[in-house]
Amino acid sequence: MAVNVDGEVRKLQLGAKIKDLRRRKRYTLRQVSGETGLSIALLSQIENNVVSPPVATLLRIGQALDVNIGYFFREEESKDQAIVVRRDERKKVFRRLPTEHGQSGYTYEALAYTKNSKHMEPFLVEFEPQKKEKLVFLSHRGEEFLFLFRGRLAFYYQREEILLKPGDSLYFEAQVPHSFRALRNQKAQAIVVVYSAE
């Protein structure tokens, strides 16, 4: 699921980067749609900055276009083998899911977007409380690791609900539809590492 773009996301120019990369590789929207399973209409909306793609969708698009997800967050290419992203240099991307009481969901910040040619992508993720019946399940190729350091989190995987508290960690295969929600009407924060072998 993708949602309306806000100012922070617009600054990243995700849509323009995707469109430019697709055109440079001479792929049609139909080809990318076939590779990702995403509709042509949704891909067009993403490219035109009408909607903002969640991480799972960016992963699918990146895999179809042969780039790592970090490509979409960096401003220039870097050949460095070791990189540092300072606290004030992190790229914050908002993803919001509609609920009965307005907008909810999570935000994520890319923590290593300047590093090229990597298989892992770490994020700082803040989850917001959400009603169970409002959850949206996402999937993508690869694996994910999560370390929860603040709040309580419910993880939904297949037909199972797993409750996490600070200090708990989680590793799972991401091609299975999954979802999260913060509990006790309080936000939860975690480090999430997404692994995607190219």
C-alpha positions as CSV (number, residue, x, y, z in Angstrom):
1,M,0.0,0.0,0.0
2,A,1.3,3.5,-0.8
3,V,0.0,6.8,0.4
4,N,0.0,10.5,-0.4
5,V,3.4,12.1,-0.5
6,D,4.3,14.7,2.1
7,G,7.1,17.3,2.1
8,E,9.8,15.1,3.5
9,V,9.3,12.3,0.9
10,R,9.1,14.8,-1.9
11,K,12.5,16.1,-1.0
12,L,14.0,12.7,-1.7
13,Q,12.7,12.7,-5.3
14,L,12.0,9.0,-5.2
15,G,9.6,9.1,-8.1
16,A,12.1,11.0,-10.3
17,K,14.9,8.6,-9.4
18,I,12.7,5.5,-10.2
19,K,11.5,7.0,-13.5
20,D,15.1,8.1,-14.6
21,L,16.6,4.7,-13.7
22,R,13.8,2.8,-15.5
23,R,14.3,4.9,-18.6
24,R,18.0,4.6,-18.5
25,K,17.6,0.8,-18.4
26,R,15.0,1.0,-21.2
27,Y,12.3,-0.8,-19.2
28,T,8.7,0.0,-19.7
29,L,6.2,0.4,-16.9
30,R,4.7,-2.9,-18.1
31,Q,8.0,-4.7,-17.7
32,V,8.5,-3.3,-14.2
33,S,5.0,-4.2,-13.3
34,G,5.6,-7.8,-14.5
35,E,8.7,-8.1,-12.4
36,T,7.3,-6.5,-9.2
37,G,3.7,-7.6,-9.2
38,L,2.7,-3.9,-8.8
39,S,0.1,-2.4,-11.1
40,I,1.1,0.0,-13.9
41,A,-1.2,2.6,-12.4
42,L,0.5,2.4,-9.0
43,L,4.0,2.5,-10.6
44,S,3.0,5.6,-12.6
45,Q,1.7,7.3,-9.4
46,I,4.9,6.5,-7.6
47,E,7.0,7.9,-10.5
48,N,4.9,11.1,-10.6
49,N,5.2,11.6,-6.8
50,V,1.5,11.2,-6.3
51,V,2.0,8.4,-3.7
52,S,5.0,7.3,-1.5
53,P,6.1,3.7,-1.7
54,P,6.7,1.8,1.5
55,V,10.0,-0.1,2.0
56,A,8.7,-3.4,0.7
57,T,7.5,-1.7,-2.5
58,L,10.9,0.1,-2.9
59,L,12.6,-3.2,-2.5
60,R,10.6,-4.8,-5.3
61,I,11.2,-1.9,-7.6
62,G,14.9,-1.9,-6.8
63,Q,15.2,-5.6,-7.5
64,A,13.4,-5.2,-10.8
65,L,15.8,-2.3,-11.8
66,D,18.9,-4.1,-10.5
67,V,19.8,-1.6,-7.7
68,N,19.9,-1.7,-4.0
69,I,17.2,0.1,-2.0
70,G,19.9,2.5,-0.8
71,Y,20.1,3.9,-4.3
72,F,16.9,5.7,-3.8
73,F,18.1,7.6,-0.7
74,R,21.5,8.8,-1.6
75,E,22.2,12.0,-3.5
76,E,25.5,10.9,-5.2
77,E,27.5,7.8,-5.9
78,S,30.2,6.8,-3.4
79,K,33.0,4.3,-3.8
80,D,33.9,4.3,-0.1
81,Q,34.2,0.9,1.5
82,A,33.3,2.3,4.9
83,I,30.8,5.1,5.4
84,V,29.4,7.2,8.3
85,V,25.9,8.7,8.3
86,R,25.7,11.3,11.0
87,R,22.6,11.7,13.1
88,D,21.5,14.9,11.2
89,E,22.3,13.3,7.8
90,R,19.8,10.4,8.1
91,K,17.1,10.3,5.4
92,K,13.6,10.3,7.0
93,V,10.8,8.8,5.0
94,F,7.2,8.8,6.2
95,R,4.8,6.1,5.5
96,R,1.3,6.5,6.9
97,L,-1.6,4.1,6.9
98,P,-5.2,5.4,7.3
99,T,-7.1,4.6,10.5
100,E,-10.5,5.7,11.9
101,H,-8.7,8.5,13.8
102,G,-6.5,9.9,11.1
103,Q,-3.1,8.8,10.0
104,S,-1.0,6.1,11.6
105,G,1.6,3.6,10.7
106,Y,5.4,4.1,10.9
107,T,8.3,6.2,9.9
108,Y,11.7,4.9,8.8
109,E,15.1,6.5,8.5
110,A,17.8,5.2,6.2
111,L,21.0,4.7,8.2
112,A,23.5,3.6,5.5
113,Y,22.1,5.0,2.2
114,T,25.5,6.4,1.0
115,K,27.1,2.9,0.8
116,N,27.0,1.3,-2.7
117,S,27.0,-2.4,-3.5
118,K,25.6,-3.7,-0.2
119,H,23.2,-6.5,0.5
120,M,21.9,-5.1,3.8
121,E,19.9,-1.9,4.4
122,P,19.5,-0.7,8.0
123,F,16.7,1.5,9.2
124,L,15.6,3.2,12.3
125,V,11.9,2.6,12.4
126,E,9.2,4.2,14.6
127,F,5.9,2.3,14.8
128,E,2.7,3.9,15.8
129,P,-0.3,2.3,17.6
130,Q,-2.9,0.9,15.2
131,K,-6.0,-1.2,15.3
132,K,-5.4,-4.9,14.4
133,E,-8.2,-4.9,11.8
134,K,-6.5,-1.9,10.0
135,L,-3.2,-3.7,9.4
136,V,-1.8,-3.9,5.9
137,F,0.4,-6.9,5.1
138,L,3.5,-6.5,2.9
139,S,6.0,-8.9,1.4
140,H,9.2,-8.8,-0.6
141,R,12.2,-11.0,-1.4
142,G,14.9,-11.3,1.2
143,E,15.1,-11.4,5.0
144,E,14.7,-8.9,7.8
145,F,16.2,-8.5,11.3
146,L,14.6,-6.3,13.9
147,F,15.9,-5.3,17.3
148,L,13.3,-3.5,19.5
149,F,14.7,-1.0,21.9
150,R,11.6,1.1,22.9
151,G,7.9,0.3,23.4
152,R,5.9,-2.9,22.8
153,L,5.3,-4.3,19.3
154,A,3.0,-7.0,17.8
155,F,4.4,-8.8,14.8
156,Y,2.0,-10.7,12.5
157,Y,3.4,-13.5,10.3
158,Q,1.3,-16.1,8.6
159,R,-1.5,-16.6,11.2
160,E,0.6,-16.0,14.2
161,E,0.8,-12.9,16.5
162,I,4.2,-12.5,18.2
163,L,4.5,-10.0,21.0
164,L,7.9,-8.2,21.4
165,K,9.2,-6.0,24.3
166,P,12.4,-3.9,24.6
167,G,15.5,-6.0,24.1
168,D,13.8,-8.7,22.0
169,S,15.0,-9.4,18.5
170,L,13.3,-11.0,15.5
171,Y,14.6,-12.5,12.2
172,F,12.2,-13.6,9.4
173,E,11.9,-14.4,5.8
174,A,10.2,-11.4,4.2
175,Q,8.5,-13.1,1.3
176,V,5.8,-14.2,3.7
177,P,3.2,-11.4,4.2
178,H,3.8,-9.6,7.5
179,S,2.8,-6.6,9.5
180,F,3.6,-4.7,12.7
181,R,1.7,-2.5,15.2
182,A,2.8,-0.7,18.3
183,L,0.9,-1.6,21.5
184,R,-0.4,0.2,24.6
185,N,-1.1,3.4,22.7
186,Q,2.6,4.2,22.6
187,K,5.1,4.4,19.8
188,A,7.7,1.7,19.5
189,Q,11.2,2.1,18.0
190,A,13.5,-0.5,16.5
191,I,16.5,-1.0,14.3
192,V,15.4,-3.0,11.2
193,V,17.9,-4.5,8.8
194,V,16.6,-5.6,5.4
195,Y,18.7,-8.2,3.6
196,S,18.2,-8.7,-0.1
197,A,20.7,-10.8,-2.2
198,E,20.9,-9.5,-5.7
